[in-house]
């Protein structure tokens, strides 16, 4: 089916982008190690962001979360840093 892993990965990324677009949903990934957020293209469009990769700034990012989720996210982030997981 696929000639190599890179081709398979590229196809999966294309499928995910299509699904995000159809659902009007996006995804993001936060690296504790690098303190960087990566956003999907759909997420960039939803929030009118200029870049797919930004340095994590708590006030900026937390502003995108529902108020009820902010404390839970921040506590999870701090616990992950504390436990190095």
Helices and strands as residue ranges (DSSP letters): H 5-23, E 28-31, E 36-39, H 41-47, E 53-55, H 58-62, H 67-83
